[in-house]
Amino acid sequence: MGVIDAALNPVLGWLFLIPPWLAILFLSCVLALLGTLIQKWMTDQAKLRRLREDTKKNQKKHRELLKTDPEKALKLQQQMLPAQMEMMREGLKPLIVTMIPFLLIAIWMGSHFAFEPILPDEPFTIIVRFADGVSGDATLTAAQDVLIDEATKPIAGGTAQWTLRAPAGTHTISLSAAGGIVQDNRTVLVTVERAYEAPNPPRKGLVAEFSASNAKLAPLGPVSLFGWRPGWIAVYILFSIPISILLRKALNVV
């Protein structure tokens, strides 16, 4: 993530200063426009239109032949395959090119718009879930400026939980459990900026989960769709589909 942030933050960092939904709308417009222009420039639009029109006509004819002459319908379907393959090949070229910037920006968005940051001096929770069979006490330790409600907690139902407060910065939270048999640590980023460490990175071994309580970001705020508050991916899709359709019509791209 450091490399992607170093490359994109100078260009896109200003998006942290505006509401998340507006930032996602802007990126949806940029990516949709980029994809539409690449589609226009990298494909033979006249050829694609001709292939699409021929395909529509043949599909209509195929449906009619299915009712009257299935054998001719099968032959027509086989004749349609080369045109369909050609359309697919034409579409693959811009798809491959647009995939690179899309993936980079999607990764960047996922690291800044999926969760709320942990704010300085505000309480947050560390939750540790242990593998089956781990019992006893668990102890959490950190630097002196990180306040922990109670360092040692009993493992109840395979889980232990702590409430912490910390100043701005990156803090390492260390875990020891089951008489020192279990050792693990977690890096927590506390900041007023729109950034965070992965809230629940994958764990193997005796610690199944070691996560901070980053709340999921709802870009639309209190707005819900039938009780559902979409995350950044859903909001991006909701924005990008109609934007792409409008841009294709405006730029006459098939």
Backbone torsions as a table, in degrees:
resi	resn	phi	psi	omega
1	MET	NA	-29.7	-177.9
2	GLY	-59.5	-41.1	-179.2
3	VAL	-66.5	-44.2	-179.5
4	ILE	-65.7	-42.7	177.4
5	ASP	-62.1	-41.9	-179.5
6	ALA	-62.5	-33.2	-178.7
7	ALA	-81.9	-38.0	-171.5
8	LEU	-100.0	-27.3	-178.3
9	ASN	-58.8	-41.3	178.1
10	PRO	-62.2	-27.1	-178.3
11	VAL	-92.5	-40.0	-172.7
12	LEU	-110.0	-1.0	-176.2
13	GLY	-59.3	-27.3	179.6
14	TRP	-63.1	-19.1	179.4
15	LEU	-66.6	-19.5	177.6
16	PHE	-69.1	-16.6	-175.5
17	LEU	-89.3	-6.9	-179.3
18	ILE	-115.7	164.2	179.3
19	PRO	-54.7	142.7	-177.3
20	PRO	-55.4	-39.5	-178.4
21	TRP	-64.3	-34.9	179.6
22	LEU	-71.8	-37.1	176.4
23	ALA	-63.8	-42.5	179.3
24	ILE	-67.6	-37.4	176.6
25	LEU	-62.1	-43.4	178.7
26	PHE	-60.7	-47.1	-179.1
27	LEU	-66.5	-34.6	176.4
28	SER	-61.9	-42.5	178.6
29	CYS	-64.7	-44.0	-178.8
30	VAL	-62.7	-49.0	-177.5
31	LEU	-68.0	-38.1	178.4
32	ALA	-65.3	-41.8	178.6
33	LEU	-65.8	-43.6	178.8
34	LEU	-60.5	-46.4	180.0
35	GLY	-63.7	-39.3	-179.5
36	THR	-67.4	-42.9	179.7
37	LEU	-65.7	-41.7	178.4
38	ILE	-63.8	-40.8	177.0
39	GLN	-59.7	-40.4	-178.3
40	LYS	-69.8	-42.8	-174.3
41	TRP	-77.9	-30.6	-171.5
42	MET	-98.3	-1.5	-179.5
43	THR	-124.0	154.6	175.4
44	ASP	-83.4	96.0	-174.0
45	GLN	-63.7	-38.7	179.0
46	ALA	-62.9	-42.0	179.1
47	LYS	-65.1	-42.7	-179.7
48	LEU	-64.2	-40.1	178.5
49	ARG	-63.1	-42.6	179.9
50	ARG	-63.8	-44.6	179.6
51	LEU	-63.6	-39.4	-178.8
52	ARG	-67.9	-41.5	179.2
53	GLU	-65.4	-43.0	178.2
54	ASP	-62.1	-39.6	-179.6
55	THR	-64.9	-42.6	178.8
56	LYS	-61.4	-44.4	179.3
57	LYS	-62.9	-44.7	-179.2
58	ASN	-67.3	-35.7	178.1
59	GLN	-65.3	-40.2	177.7
60	LYS	-64.1	-43.6	178.7
61	LYS	-64.6	-37.2	179.7
62	HIS	-63.0	-42.8	179.1
63	ARG	-62.5	-37.8	178.9
64	GLU	-68.9	-41.2	-179.2
65	LEU	-67.9	-27.8	178.4
66	LEU	-60.1	-29.2	-178.3
67	LYS	-83.4	-26.6	-172.8
68	THR	-112.7	-38.2	-175.0
69	ASP	-146.2	83.8	-177.5
70	PRO	-58.0	-30.5	-179.1
71	GLU	-67.1	-44.9	177.0
72	LYS	-66.4	-33.4	178.0
73	ALA	-62.5	-40.0	179.3
74	LEU	-66.5	-41.7	178.7
75	LYS	-64.2	-40.8	179.2
76	LEU	-64.5	-38.7	178.7
77	GLN	-62.2	-40.2	177.9
78	GLN	-66.1	-35.4	178.8
79	GLN	-70.4	-25.2	-180.0
80	MET	-76.2	-21.0	-174.1
81	LEU	-59.0	-45.5	-179.8
82	PRO	-58.4	-41.0	179.6
83	ALA	-65.3	-40.5	178.8
84	GLN	-65.3	-39.5	177.9
85	MET	-65.9	-38.7	179.2
86	GLU	-64.7	-41.4	176.9
87	MET	-62.4	-38.9	179.3
88	MET	-65.9	-42.4	179.1
89	ARG	-63.3	-41.3	178.7
90	GLU	-62.4	-37.3	-179.0
91	GLY	-75.5	-22.9	-177.8
92	LEU	-70.9	-35.4	-176.4
93	LYS	-59.4	-54.7	178.4
94	PRO	-67.2	-29.6	179.4
95	LEU	-61.7	-42.8	-179.6
96	ILE	-65.3	-40.7	-178.7
97	VAL	-67.9	-43.9	-177.1
98	THR	-73.7	-18.9	-177.0
99	MET	-62.6	-36.9	-175.8
100	ILE	-65.5	-56.0	178.5
101	PRO	-63.6	-34.1	179.5
102	PHE	-62.9	-45.6	-179.1
103	LEU	-64.4	-41.1	179.8
104	LEU	-62.4	-46.6	-179.2
105	ILE	-70.4	-35.1	178.2
106	ALA	-64.2	-41.9	177.0
107	ILE	-63.5	-41.7	179.0
108	TRP	-64.0	-43.0	178.4
109	MET	-64.1	-39.7	-180.0
110	GLY	-63.9	-26.5	-179.1
111	SER	-90.7	-2.5	-178.5
112	HIS	-131.2	-17.0	-174.7
113	PHE	-124.7	8.6	179.8
114	ALA	-90.0	-34.1	-176.2
115	PHE	-133.8	157.4	172.8
116	GLU	-76.4	147.9	175.7
117	PRO	-73.9	158.0	171.0
118	ILE	-85.5	121.4	-172.9
119	LEU	-87.0	149.3	179.4
120	PRO	-58.2	135.3	175.1
121	ASP	62.0	14.5	173.7
122	GLU	-101.4	142.3	-178.6
123	PRO	-65.3	140.4	172.4
124	PHE	-140.3	165.4	-172.6
125	THR	-115.6	138.4	168.6
126	ILE	-108.5	125.8	179.5
127	ILE	-117.8	128.9	177.5
128	VAL	-120.9	124.5	176.7
129	ARG	-112.8	126.2	-173.9
130	PHE	-98.8	160.3	175.2
131	ALA	-69.0	161.5	179.4
132	ASP	-57.3	137.2	176.3
133	GLY	97.5	-14.3	178.7
134	VAL	-82.3	127.1	-178.7
135	SER	-142.5	-177.6	179.8
136	GLY	98.4	-146.2	-179.0
137	ASP	-107.5	155.9	175.5
138	ALA	-128.2	137.8	-177.3
139	THR	-121.3	133.1	178.3
140	LEU	-110.9	132.9	178.8
141	THR	-131.9	153.3	179.0
142	ALA	-158.6	-179.5	177.8
143	ALA	-62.8	162.2	-174.7
144	GLN	-61.9	-28.5	-178.1
145	ASP	-80.1	-1.7	175.4
146	VAL	-98.9	118.6	-177.7
147	LEU	-92.8	128.0	179.8
148	ILE	-117.2	133.4	-174.8
149	ASP	-58.6	-42.7	178.2
150	GLU	-159.0	116.9	-170.1
151	ALA	-61.7	-43.3	-175.5
152	THR	-105.7	127.9	-179.9
153	LYS	-129.9	146.5	174.4
154	PRO	-72.9	145.5	175.8
155	ILE	-82.2	111.7	-177.5
156	ALA	-116.8	121.7	-178.6
157	GLY	62.5	29.6	179.2
158	GLY	78.7	11.3	-174.4
159	THR	-137.2	146.2	170.9
160	ALA	-134.3	148.9	-173.8
161	GLN	-142.2	139.4	-179.9
162	TRP	-130.8	153.2	172.1
163	THR	-110.9	130.4	-175.4
164	LEU	-129.5	161.1	169.0
165	ARG	-135.5	144.5	-178.4
166	ALA	-152.1	151.8	174.0
167	PRO	-75.3	173.5	178.8
168	ALA	-60.9	140.5	179.0
169	GLY	140.6	178.3	176.8
170	THR	-100.3	122.9	-173.6
171	HIS	-120.5	139.1	175.2
172	THR	-98.2	123.0	178.7
173	ILE	-106.8	121.7	-175.9
174	SER	-106.1	142.7	-178.0
175	LEU	-120.0	137.1	171.7
176	SER	-135.3	133.2	-176.7
177	ALA	-148.7	164.5	177.0
178	ALA	53.7	49.0	177.3
179	GLY	68.1	25.5	178.6
180	GLY	92.3	-4.1	178.7
181	ILE	-66.2	-37.1	-179.3
182	VAL	-98.6	124.0	177.5
183	GLN	-133.4	132.8	178.7
184	ASP	-159.7	168.5	175.7
185	ASN	-150.0	162.7	-175.2
186	ARG	-140.4	133.5	175.6
187	THR	-95.6	127.2	-178.1
188	VAL	-119.2	128.5	177.1
189	LEU	-98.7	121.6	177.3
190	VAL	-111.0	120.9	-172.7
191	THR	-161.1	156.8	172.7
192	VAL	-89.5	-7.8	179.7
193	GLU	-83.1	167.1	179.3
194	ARG	-85.1	81.6	-178.7
195	ALA	-158.0	160.2	-179.3
196	TYR	-169.9	159.3	169.3
197	GLU	-80.4	162.1	177.5
198	ALA	-58.2	120.6	-174.0
199	PRO	-61.4	-30.9	-178.9
200	ASN	-146.1	73.6	178.9
201	PRO	-64.7	152.9	-178.8
202	PRO	-59.8	143.0	179.1
203	ARG	-127.4	146.3	174.7
204	LYS	-124.6	156.4	176.8
205	GLY	95.5	-144.1	-173.1
206	LEU	-79.7	-16.0	175.5
207	VAL	-105.8	112.3	-178.3
208	ALA	-83.9	-30.7	-178.4
209	GLU	-149.4	135.9	177.1
210	PHE	-141.4	90.3	-167.1
211	SER	-127.7	153.4	172.9
212	ALA	-99.4	155.8	-171.5
213	SER	-87.5	52.3	173.0
214	ASN	-65.3	122.6	176.7
215	ALA	-72.5	141.2	176.5
216	LYS	-65.1	137.4	-179.4
217	LEU	-79.9	129.9	173.5
218	ALA	-106.8	97.0	-173.7
219	PRO	-57.4	-29.2	-179.4
220	LEU	-87.3	5.6	178.3
221	GLY	67.2	-134.0	-177.8
222	PRO	-74.2	-8.6	-179.0
223	VAL	-67.2	131.7	178.7
224	SER	-130.3	154.7	176.6
225	LEU	-108.5	98.9	-176.8
226	PHE	55.2	42.1	178.9
227	GLY	88.2	-6.0	-179.4
228	TRP	-98.9	125.9	176.5
229	ARG	-103.8	100.2	-172.4
230	PRO	-67.0	147.3	174.2
231	GLY	-84.3	-171.6	-172.1
232	TRP	-65.6	-36.2	-178.6
233	ILE	-64.1	-47.2	-179.5
234	ALA	-63.9	-40.8	179.0
235	VAL	-64.4	-41.4	177.7
236	TYR	-59.9	-44.5	179.6
237	ILE	-64.4	-42.9	179.7
238	LEU	-60.6	-34.9	178.4
239	PHE	-79.5	-45.4	-167.5
240	SER	-71.5	-34.1	-177.2
241	ILE	-62.8	-55.8	179.0
242	PRO	-64.5	-33.6	178.7
243	ILE	-63.8	-43.7	179.6
244	SER	-62.9	-42.1	179.8
245	ILE	-62.2	-45.0	-180.0
246	LEU	-64.3	-41.7	-179.7
247	LEU	-66.1	-40.0	179.1
248	ARG	-63.0	-40.4	178.4
249	LYS	-69.0	-41.5	-177.8
250	ALA	-66.7	-36.4	-177.5
251	LEU	-97.5	3.6	176.9
252	ASN	57.3	51.2	-179.5
253	VAL	-110.1	131.6	178.6
254	VAL	-93.1	NA	NA
